Amino acid sequence: MTLSPPHLRRMLAQFGLLVLLLSSLAGVTPARAQSENTYFISAVDSSRFPVVTFHLRALDSTNHDVAGLSASNLPIFEDGKPVPASNVKITEHNDGPLNVAFVVDEGAQSNYAKLVPALRQSIGQLVSGGTFVDNRDRVEVAVRENPGSGDRTSLLMKPTSHGQDLLDFLSGYAFSPSAAPTKGLQGVVDITSQMKQLVPQPGTQNAVIIFIARAIEDPAGNVATSAAQNDGAEAASDYITIYAVQASVGLADQEPLKVLANSGNGQFVKLSPTVSGALDGVYQSLAAERVYYTVSYTSPYSDTGPRLITVGAPGKPTAGLTGQYQVNVTPPLVTLSVQPAELRREPIPGAAGPNPYGPASIRALVHIGWTDGITRALKSVELDVDGVKKDEKTAAQLPLGTTNVDLVADLSDMTTPGTSDLNVNVTVVDMLGNQASAQQRVTVEVVPVSTPVATPEAGSGFTLENPVVVVAMVLVVVALVLALVIILLLVRRRAPDDASHQASMGENAIGTLFVLTGPSQMLHRPIYLTRPRTVLGREPGSTDITFYAGEPSTVSRVHAVLEYNETKGFSITDKGSANGTSLNGQRLSANAPEPVRDGDEVILGDLAKKGIKLRFASGKGERWVGGVDDRTRIGL
């Protein structure tokens, strides 16, 4: 692989010479300086929103990792708004990846013959010394060479994540000089560009170039020093650190290599055949440059749309990398089932006082789903009847993942005789302040207290001493007794047949339905499914199980179909009903079968407008007989 030099190289060298001359009295200083840390956000994950996580790398003004960050000293912002520190968790890691490129200048004067063992040992120490980690780090080797046909940068060992590849390469490589002089610094420029392919988002990972040369052959003198200054600063601007190694026997320290390392925020190292471990300090520095953080926070904001994450300051910085994600926040989906839907209050015999009735209450079963697929924590679930608060569950009683809540409304204070239609309302508020509600009507009948019969006045025609009255009363009593006997006989005669039929149906049942909300005569009675296909709806002639026949209802004439397959079990299909079919709180798409399993709840239509709520049970459904529900719920 051969890399082409950029066209602006000569212009940069000339400009760098001017900079060098102006700064020569003050010495060489880094070309890039900043008073604050630079932050790089990557790997943003909002799949569990409002919990958001991302990786963070922080660099100081010399491009070295910043350690010791925490929620107390690193503020997090979303769209310029602060995230409370109590919502933030920052975890520091010391195992970030390294990307290392060795660039060896093999110019005409680069006679490394006496240094080959030292070169192999020093470069290989990256692996043998334990700094390199397989399958995490990457390393490559390039040379600047001029075989006489042209000066070029060649990538001799492509990037690899296996340290043994580097050791195998070094064992057979001779480090031979070229036939003609080389522009050694151009190798640094070329690999700086190539390093951007290894780290597409500069600064998110540690990127290092280790440049090995005897001397800079072309250009020479002050021009070489100026070029080195520019090349190092260019690499530093892309958050790439440069270490310069002078491989020479007896040659004086060369200023361009020192300037290259200084402006590239690295180190200058002298390599000789008598000094072992010359690069140990470099590798120790690399091992310390593995710091990064996992940041996890809970967003307190409910806005829908794109969001910008910044750290340290609310505004978008001029350097570094911000985080972005998209969110579509929707309120929770709430369904409500009230039991019983009709309540009758009768006075207690012999009771006196302003409230001669016993305790009375209704139970509200609340199911909570999420249309955006993201389960959020809940702040509160509140129940009111005709605008009067009756019950509430708070955040402490609603752990994350809560989908079912039981509430109770005490109606013992309803003592006025007559029939009342009450509006039962439940309101759910999630942790972001999104609010959703559901309603259902309940009928309460209060039976008046009977007034004692007054004693008839003397001379009245209605007295027990009147024989006509006595005979009439006796005849009425006899007629009532006879009617009762006939009814009992009919019931006893029919009961064995009904029981026998139900037992027969139950023995053949492949599934069972229980009506949880619907016509009172069907509540909690098993409806056995004995055929592979069962049609549910409101029209008797077109359905196998009929609800609210001839009555206004949100159940469609042909609403849904239950089908059984010996391999896949039961499924339910909405047949394009006007008011829809829900399975465990999730509305079904029309004509799209969905699996139904033991204990699943099915809603046909709108429960507030004569809809039907069913529980499906496999087999005969013994565990559900009598309306018993053994699923885990939040207790009252």
PATISE-75503 format. One record per residue (C-alpha): x, y, z; residue in one letter. Coordinates in Angstrom, 2 decimals. Example, Ala and Ser with C-alpha at 12.3 -4.5 7.8 and 13.67 -1.06 7.14 Angstrom:
<fises>
12.30	-4.50	7.80	a
13.67	-1.06	7.14	s
</fises>
This chain:
<fises>
0.00	0.00	0.00	m
1.41	3.45	-1.01	t
0.07	6.72	0.45	l
0.10	10.01	-1.57	s
1.41	13.24	0.14	p
-1.00	16.19	0.42	p
-0.58	19.11	-2.00	h
-0.23	21.72	0.74	l
2.91	20.24	2.26	r
5.31	22.78	0.76	r
3.14	25.73	1.74	m
2.91	24.43	5.33	l
6.69	24.04	5.48	a
7.26	27.62	4.36	q
4.67	28.98	6.78	f
6.14	26.87	9.57	g
9.58	28.34	8.96	l
8.17	31.82	9.51	l
6.51	30.70	12.75	v
9.76	29.12	13.90	l
11.77	32.28	13.24	l
9.26	34.43	15.16	l
9.24	32.09	18.14	s
12.91	31.11	18.25	s
13.75	33.47	21.08	l
11.00	32.09	23.31	a
11.62	28.42	22.49	g
9.17	25.93	21.00	v
5.64	25.86	22.41	t
2.68	23.58	21.57	p
0.72	24.81	18.56	a
-2.58	23.87	20.09	r
-3.58	25.12	23.50	a
-6.86	25.23	25.36	q
-7.71	26.29	28.86	s
-10.39	23.67	29.41	e
-10.82	19.96	28.84	n
-12.12	18.67	25.52	t
-14.90	16.06	25.69	y
-15.77	13.35	23.18	f
-19.15	11.65	23.44	i
-19.76	8.40	21.55	s
-21.97	5.28	21.60	a
-25.13	7.11	22.74	v
-27.84	4.58	23.67	d
-31.40	5.82	24.33	s
-33.16	2.47	23.83	s
-34.16	2.48	27.53	r
-35.25	6.12	27.57	f
-35.55	8.08	29.81	p
-32.33	6.32	30.83	v
-29.58	7.41	28.42	v
-26.01	6.06	28.36	t
-22.90	7.06	26.42	f
-19.12	6.74	26.40	h
-17.05	9.79	27.29	l
-13.37	10.54	26.75	r
-11.88	13.70	28.25	a
-8.56	15.22	27.12	l
-6.60	18.04	28.69	d
-4.83	20.83	26.81	s
-1.98	18.44	25.82	t
-4.32	15.72	24.54	n
-3.77	13.45	27.53	h
-6.58	11.58	29.27	d
-8.33	13.24	32.22	v
-9.08	10.94	35.17	a
-11.19	11.47	38.29	g
-14.41	12.80	36.74	l
-17.68	12.23	38.63	s
-21.24	13.47	38.73	a
-20.19	16.08	41.29	s
-17.57	17.74	39.06	n
-18.90	17.09	35.54	l
-22.32	18.61	34.72	p
-24.45	16.98	31.98	i
-26.81	18.99	29.75	f
-29.60	18.10	27.33	e
-30.41	20.79	24.78	d
-28.71	23.28	27.11	g
-30.82	22.28	30.11	k
-29.03	20.76	33.12	p
-29.61	17.17	34.16	v
-29.72	16.98	37.99	p
-26.55	15.42	39.39	a
-28.73	13.00	41.35	s
-29.87	11.59	37.98	n
-26.30	11.02	36.75	v
-23.94	8.09	37.28	k
-20.37	8.27	35.92	i
-18.17	5.15	35.92	t
-14.45	5.43	35.15	e
-12.69	2.73	33.07	h
-9.01	2.15	32.41	n
-9.21	-0.29	29.51	d
-9.78	1.95	26.50	g
-8.33	0.84	23.13	p
-4.96	1.93	21.73	l
-4.25	2.55	18.04	n
-0.50	2.55	17.42	v
1.30	3.18	14.11	a
5.08	2.72	13.79	f
6.65	4.81	10.98	v
10.28	3.96	10.16	v
12.30	6.36	7.98	d
14.59	4.24	5.77	e
16.46	7.02	3.95	g
19.79	6.64	2.23	a
21.66	7.56	5.45	q
19.58	5.25	7.64	s
22.12	2.55	8.22	n
20.42	0.61	11.02	y
22.66	-2.45	10.73	a
24.03	-2.14	14.28	k
20.59	-1.22	15.62	l
18.42	-3.96	14.10	v
18.34	-6.07	17.32	p
17.56	-2.96	19.37	a
14.84	-1.93	16.91	l
13.21	-5.35	16.98	r
13.41	-5.51	20.77	q
12.16	-1.94	21.33	s
9.24	-2.15	18.90	i
8.32	-5.66	20.01	g
8.30	-4.55	23.65	q
4.87	-3.05	22.94	l
3.59	-6.63	22.83	v
6.08	-8.59	24.94	s
5.95	-5.99	27.72	g
2.20	-6.41	28.08	g
1.11	-2.96	26.92	t
-0.71	-4.28	23.82	f
-4.01	-6.10	24.44	v
-5.19	-8.54	21.80	d
-8.64	-7.95	20.25	n
-8.79	-4.51	21.85	r
-5.78	-2.61	20.50	d
-4.55	-2.21	16.91	r
-1.03	-1.80	15.56	v
0.47	-1.20	12.09	e
3.92	-0.62	10.59	v
4.79	1.78	7.73	a
8.11	2.87	6.22	v
9.27	5.91	4.28	r
11.47	4.60	1.47	e
13.01	5.62	-1.85	n
14.21	2.62	-3.86	p
15.30	5.00	-6.61	g
12.01	5.00	-8.42	s
10.40	7.59	-6.17	g
9.95	8.63	-2.55	d
6.91	6.95	-0.92	r
5.23	5.81	2.25	t
4.48	2.08	2.27	s
2.27	0.25	4.75	l
4.23	-2.97	5.34	l
2.00	-4.42	8.06	m
-1.70	-3.56	7.88	k
-3.60	-2.78	11.10	p
-3.96	-5.89	13.23	t
-5.50	-6.70	16.60	s
-3.11	-9.58	17.28	h
0.23	-8.76	18.89	g
1.88	-11.89	17.55	q
1.50	-10.47	14.04	d
3.85	-7.64	15.01	l
6.41	-10.00	16.53	l
6.32	-12.22	13.44	d
6.84	-9.20	11.18	f
9.79	-7.91	13.21	l
11.57	-11.27	13.26	s
12.02	-11.22	9.49	g
12.36	-7.53	8.70	y
15.87	-6.18	7.94	a
15.37	-2.36	8.28	f
17.49	-1.75	5.15	s
18.33	1.78	3.92	p
16.98	3.12	0.61	s
18.96	3.83	-2.51	a
18.05	7.52	-2.43	a
17.21	10.15	0.24	p
13.68	10.29	1.69	t
11.37	12.97	2.98	k
10.97	11.23	6.32	g
8.48	13.67	7.81	l
6.13	12.99	4.91	q
5.68	9.51	6.36	g
4.27	11.13	9.52	v
1.90	13.26	7.42	v
0.67	10.24	5.43	d
0.08	8.06	8.49	i
-1.68	10.94	10.26	t
-4.21	10.91	7.42	s
-4.38	7.11	7.44	q
-4.94	7.06	11.23	m
-8.28	8.82	10.65	k
-9.49	5.61	9.02	q
-8.73	3.67	12.20	l
-10.43	6.29	14.37	v
-13.19	7.87	12.21	p
-14.22	10.15	15.07	q
-10.92	11.72	16.18	p
-10.48	11.91	19.93	g
-12.86	9.08	20.83	t
-9.93	6.63	21.03	q
-6.24	6.95	21.80	n
-4.26	7.31	18.53	a
-0.43	7.26	18.53	v
2.33	7.54	15.90	i
5.84	6.37	16.87	i
8.26	7.85	14.30	f
11.71	6.22	14.08	i
14.47	7.94	12.12	a
18.23	8.48	12.10	r
17.99	12.01	10.78	a
15.74	14.11	8.54	i
17.41	14.00	5.12	e
14.98	16.20	3.20	d
14.38	19.03	3.92	p
17.37	20.02	5.97	a
18.16	22.55	8.67	g
15.60	25.11	9.75	n
13.14	24.05	7.06	v
13.03	20.55	8.54	a
12.47	21.99	12.02	t
9.62	24.18	10.75	s
8.05	21.26	8.90	a
8.31	19.09	12.03	a
6.56	21.83	14.03	q
3.68	21.94	11.54	n
3.39	18.17	11.18	d
3.26	17.63	14.93	g
0.70	20.39	15.41	a
-1.42	18.98	12.56	e
-1.47	15.57	14.24	a
-2.28	17.14	17.62	a
-5.24	18.97	16.08	s
-6.63	15.53	15.19	d
-5.89	14.29	18.74	y
-3.03	12.07	17.56	i
0.06	11.91	19.78	t
3.52	11.65	18.18	i
6.58	10.05	19.79	y
9.90	10.63	17.98	a
12.70	8.05	18.29	v
16.23	8.82	17.02	q
17.89	5.54	16.04	a
21.53	6.53	15.67	s
25.00	5.52	16.75	v
27.06	8.57	17.62	g
24.88	11.11	15.85	l
24.08	14.25	17.82	a
20.48	14.86	18.89	d
18.55	16.29	15.97	q
16.32	19.30	16.62	e
13.51	18.42	14.11	p
12.75	15.16	15.91	l
12.53	16.92	19.26	k
10.26	19.60	17.81	v
8.04	16.94	16.19	l
7.54	15.16	19.52	a
7.01	18.40	21.43	n
4.42	19.83	19.04	s
2.75	16.39	18.80	g
2.29	16.26	22.61	n
4.59	13.22	22.84	g
8.18	12.45	23.86	q
11.62	12.36	22.22	f
13.62	9.15	22.79	v
17.22	8.25	21.86	k
17.76	4.63	20.77	l
21.19	2.98	20.88	s
22.37	-0.64	20.73	p
23.65	-0.51	24.31	t
20.45	0.81	25.93	v
17.68	-1.77	26.47	s
14.10	-0.76	27.10	g
14.49	2.64	25.45	a
10.76	2.78	24.66	l
9.56	1.54	28.05	d
8.70	5.09	29.10	g
6.69	5.56	25.91	v
4.69	2.38	26.52	y
4.08	3.33	30.14	q
2.65	6.62	28.90	s
0.41	4.73	26.46	l
-0.85	2.44	29.20	a
-1.96	5.52	31.14	a
-3.91	6.80	28.13	e
-6.74	4.26	28.37	r
-9.11	6.29	30.55	v
-12.71	6.69	29.45	y
-16.10	6.82	31.18	y
-19.52	5.27	30.95	t
-22.12	7.94	31.71	v
-25.67	6.96	32.55	s
-28.38	9.45	33.39	y
-32.13	9.70	33.63	t
-33.55	12.46	31.47	s
-36.09	14.64	33.28	p
-37.45	16.13	30.06	y
-40.47	14.98	28.04	s
-39.87	16.83	24.76	d
-40.24	14.82	21.57	t
-37.60	15.17	18.86	g
-33.80	15.30	18.50	p
-31.71	16.01	21.59	r
-28.17	17.31	22.00	l
-25.96	16.09	24.87	i
-23.11	18.26	26.10	t
-20.86	17.94	29.13	v
-19.14	20.62	31.14	g
-21.14	23.50	29.61	a
-24.67	23.98	28.22	p
-23.56	25.34	24.84	g
-22.20	23.35	21.93	k
-18.38	23.41	22.21	p
-16.03	24.45	19.43	t
-13.92	21.31	19.90	a
-14.67	17.74	20.83	g
-17.74	15.68	20.03	l
-21.28	16.11	21.33	t
-23.90	13.37	21.67	g
-27.18	13.22	19.83	q
-30.26	11.00	19.89	y
-33.89	11.06	18.78	q
-36.83	10.33	21.05	v
-40.57	10.16	20.54	n
-42.17	10.50	23.96	v
-45.82	9.42	24.21	t
-48.09	9.23	27.26	p
-48.79	5.82	28.78	p
-51.69	3.77	27.42	l
-54.25	3.20	30.19	v
-57.18	0.76	30.30	t
-59.62	0.54	33.20	l
-61.89	-2.27	34.39	s
-64.26	-1.61	37.31	v
-65.81	-4.42	39.34	q
-68.69	-4.55	39.89	p
-70.08	-2.28	37.17	a
-73.49	-2.33	38.95	e
-73.73	-1.99	42.72	l
-76.91	-2.47	44.76	r
-77.07	-1.22	48.35	r
-79.77	-2.72	50.54	e
-80.40	-1.66	54.13	p
-79.32	-3.97	56.91	i
-82.47	-5.45	58.55	p
-83.08	-3.80	61.88	g
-80.33	-1.19	61.36	a
-81.10	2.35	62.46	a
-79.41	5.71	62.19	g
-78.40	7.91	59.24	p
-76.53	5.04	57.50	n
-78.42	1.77	57.80	p
-76.31	0.23	55.02	y
-73.19	-1.92	55.23	g
-69.79	-1.06	53.71	p
-69.70	-0.75	49.91	a
-66.81	-0.34	47.47	s
-65.76	-0.90	43.88	i
-62.43	-2.23	42.65	r
-60.61	-0.53	39.78	a
-58.16	-2.70	37.84	l
-55.75	-0.45	35.90	v
-53.52	-1.75	33.11	h
-50.66	0.48	31.88	i
-48.84	0.05	28.58	g
-46.41	2.10	26.50	w
-47.10	2.83	22.85	t
-43.50	3.94	22.23	d
-42.18	0.63	23.59	g
-40.25	2.29	26.44	i
-41.26	1.41	30.00	t
-40.93	4.40	32.31	r
-41.29	4.75	36.05	a
-44.59	6.16	37.35	l
-45.12	9.14	39.63	k
-48.71	8.40	40.57	s
-51.89	6.50	39.76	v
-55.03	8.22	41.12	e
-58.66	7.07	41.25	l
-61.60	9.48	41.55	d
-65.37	9.05	41.39	v
-67.34	12.00	40.01	d
-64.30	14.19	40.63	g
-63.77	13.09	44.27	v
-60.41	11.44	44.97	k
-60.87	7.92	46.36	k
-57.50	6.16	46.17	d
-53.91	6.76	45.02	e
-50.62	4.94	44.54	k
-47.42	7.01	44.66	t
-43.96	6.51	43.13	a
-42.72	4.61	46.19	a
-45.49	2.04	45.61	q
-44.91	1.82	41.84	l
-41.58	0.15	41.02	p
-40.17	0.37	37.50	l
-41.95	-2.12	35.25	g
-45.35	-1.77	36.91	t
-48.11	-2.56	34.41	t
-51.05	-3.48	36.66	n
-52.41	-1.50	39.61	v
-55.42	-2.25	41.85	d
-57.31	0.65	43.42	l
-60.43	0.75	45.61	v
-63.16	3.39	45.83	a
-65.18	3.38	49.07	d
-68.83	4.24	48.31	l
-70.19	3.62	51.81	s
-71.24	7.28	52.04	d
-73.88	6.83	49.32	m
-77.12	6.58	51.32	t
-79.60	8.61	49.30	t
-82.24	6.21	47.91	p
-82.34	5.96	44.14	g
-80.13	5.01	41.18	t
-77.01	6.99	40.29	s
-74.63	6.73	37.33	d
-71.11	7.53	38.51	l
-68.06	8.40	36.41	n
-65.05	6.43	37.60	v
-61.78	7.99	36.38	n
-58.18	6.86	36.75	v
-55.25	9.22	36.01	t
-51.70	7.95	35.44	v
-48.66	10.29	35.51	v
-45.23	8.99	34.48	d
-41.86	10.23	35.67	m
-41.64	12.75	32.81	l
-44.97	14.32	33.72	g
-46.87	12.74	30.82	n
-50.48	12.14	31.85	q
-53.09	9.67	30.60	a
-56.50	8.65	31.89	s
-59.34	6.18	31.39	a
-63.00	6.28	32.45	q
-65.85	3.88	33.07	q
-69.44	4.36	34.21	r
-70.77	2.56	37.28	v
-74.43	2.30	38.38	t
-75.21	2.39	42.09	v
-78.70	1.63	43.35	e
-79.56	2.54	46.94	v
-82.68	0.70	48.12	v
-84.83	2.81	50.46	p
-85.46	1.68	54.03	v
-88.95	0.12	54.36	s
-91.53	2.07	56.38	t
-93.25	-0.04	59.16	p
-96.88	-0.97	58.39	v
-99.34	1.02	60.54	a
-101.90	-0.82	62.72	t
-105.34	-0.57	61.07	p
-107.96	1.53	62.82	e
-111.04	0.03	64.40	a
-113.85	-0.61	61.95	g
-111.50	-1.06	58.99	s
-112.46	-3.78	56.53	g
-108.88	-5.22	56.57	f
-108.68	-7.23	59.83	t
-107.86	-10.75	60.70	l
-111.28	-11.04	62.25	e
-112.79	-10.63	58.75	n
-113.32	-14.18	57.37	p
-113.18	-13.03	53.75	v
-109.75	-11.51	54.25	v
-108.47	-14.62	56.01	v
-109.66	-16.92	53.22	v
-108.10	-14.68	50.58	a
-104.76	-14.61	52.36	m
-104.78	-18.40	52.75	v
-105.47	-18.85	49.02	l
-102.64	-16.49	48.07	v
-100.20	-18.32	50.34	v
-101.23	-21.71	48.92	v
-100.79	-20.43	45.36	a
-97.33	-19.09	46.15	l
-96.29	-22.39	47.75	v
-97.51	-24.38	44.74	l
-95.67	-22.09	42.34	a
-92.46	-22.42	44.35	l
-92.75	-26.24	44.37	v
-93.23	-26.31	40.59	i
-90.21	-24.06	40.02	i
-88.03	-26.20	42.29	l
-89.10	-29.36	40.46	l
-88.30	-27.80	37.09	l
-84.91	-26.59	38.31	v
-84.06	-29.97	39.77	r
-85.19	-31.67	36.59	r
-83.08	-29.42	34.35	r
-80.01	-29.19	36.56	a
-78.63	-32.68	35.82	p
-79.00	-32.06	32.08	d
-77.24	-28.65	32.30	d
-74.54	-30.03	34.54	a
-74.08	-33.03	32.28	s
-73.84	-30.76	29.20	h
-71.32	-28.45	30.88	q
-69.27	-31.40	32.09	a
-69.27	-32.82	28.57	s
-68.19	-29.44	27.12	m
-65.50	-29.11	29.77	g
-64.07	-32.55	29.08	e
-63.68	-31.66	25.39	n
-62.45	-28.10	25.96	a
-59.24	-27.01	24.21	i
-59.58	-23.55	25.72	g
-61.85	-21.51	27.98	t
-63.05	-17.89	28.11	l
-64.18	-16.03	31.24	f
-66.12	-12.75	30.97	v
-64.54	-10.22	33.36	l
-66.59	-7.23	32.18	t
-69.82	-7.65	30.25	g
-73.41	-8.95	30.61	p
-74.05	-9.88	34.24	s
-75.43	-13.31	33.35	q
-72.08	-14.22	31.70	m
-69.67	-12.91	34.34	l
-66.97	-15.37	35.50	h
-68.77	-18.38	33.99	r
-66.55	-20.65	31.89	p
-67.25	-20.60	28.16	i
-65.61	-23.72	26.79	y
-63.95	-23.67	23.36	l
-64.26	-27.06	21.66	t
-63.76	-26.19	18.01	r
-60.67	-25.00	16.13	p
-62.43	-21.76	15.10	r
-64.69	-19.60	17.30	t
-66.26	-16.33	16.12	v
-66.92	-13.57	18.70	l
-69.32	-10.68	18.16	g
-72.78	-9.17	18.61	r
-74.78	-10.80	15.79	e
-76.27	-14.19	16.82	p
-76.52	-15.62	13.30	g
-72.88	-14.92	12.45	s
-71.07	-15.69	15.73	t
-70.41	-18.67	17.97	d
-70.24	-16.60	21.18	i
-72.58	-13.59	21.24	t
-72.45	-10.53	23.50	f
-75.13	-7.83	23.85	y
-77.31	-9.29	21.08	a
-79.81	-6.66	19.92	g
-78.35	-4.00	22.24	e
-76.28	-0.88	21.48	p
-72.64	-1.86	22.09	s
-69.11	-1.12	20.87	t
-68.75	-4.83	20.11	v
-69.04	-5.27	16.33	s
-71.39	-7.76	14.71	r
-68.43	-9.96	13.77	v
-65.67	-8.63	16.01	h
-62.86	-11.21	16.34	a
-61.98	-14.86	15.72	v
-60.17	-17.32	18.00	l
-58.35	-20.09	16.11	e
-56.52	-23.18	17.36	y
-53.53	-24.90	15.81	n
-52.11	-28.06	17.37	e
-48.56	-26.84	16.83	t
-48.87	-23.11	17.57	k
-51.82	-23.11	19.99	g
-54.49	-20.37	20.04	f
-54.39	-17.04	18.21	s
-56.85	-14.15	18.01	i
-57.56	-12.00	14.95	t
-59.41	-8.69	14.91	d
-61.83	-8.79	11.92	k
-61.71	-5.07	11.20	g
-63.95	-4.12	14.13	s
-65.01	-0.48	14.50	a
-63.73	-0.08	18.06	n
-60.77	-2.49	17.98	g
-59.45	-5.46	19.90	t
-56.77	-5.21	22.62	s
-54.54	-8.02	23.91	l
-53.02	-7.31	27.32	n
-53.48	-3.58	26.75	g
-51.96	-3.53	23.25	q
-54.34	-2.79	20.38	r
-54.23	-5.38	17.60	l
-53.90	-4.61	13.91	s
-56.87	-5.74	11.82	a
-56.64	-9.22	10.24	n
-53.24	-9.89	11.86	a
-53.30	-13.01	14.11	p
-51.62	-12.66	17.51	e
-50.81	-15.62	19.86	p
-53.04	-15.95	22.94	v
-51.71	-17.64	26.07	r
-53.09	-18.77	29.39	d
-54.16	-15.79	31.53	g
-54.12	-13.21	28.69	d
-56.74	-10.46	28.82	e
-58.71	-9.57	25.69	v
-60.87	-6.44	25.31	i
-63.46	-6.14	22.56	l
-64.56	-2.56	21.90	g
-64.68	0.22	24.50	d
-65.25	-0.91	28.09	l
-66.83	2.45	28.88	a
-69.45	1.82	26.17	k
-70.57	-1.78	26.64	k
-67.36	-3.41	25.56	g
-66.29	-6.88	26.66	i
-63.27	-7.88	28.74	k
-62.32	-11.58	28.58	l
-59.68	-13.77	30.13	r
-58.37	-16.62	27.99	f
-57.41	-19.88	29.71	a
-55.83	-22.97	28.22	s
-57.72	-26.25	28.57	g
-60.61	-26.18	31.02	k
-59.18	-23.17	32.84	g
-59.65	-24.62	36.34	e
-57.26	-22.08	37.88	r
-59.47	-19.21	36.70	w
-62.87	-20.64	37.76	v
-64.62	-18.14	40.01	g
-62.60	-15.20	38.67	g
-59.43	-16.06	40.63	v
-56.40	-14.28	39.22	d
-53.03	-15.61	40.44	d
-50.92	-13.17	38.48	r
-48.65	-10.84	40.41	t
-50.34	-7.48	40.99	r
-49.75	-4.51	43.27	i
-51.72	-5.13	46.46	g
-53.94	-2.59	48.12	l
</fises>
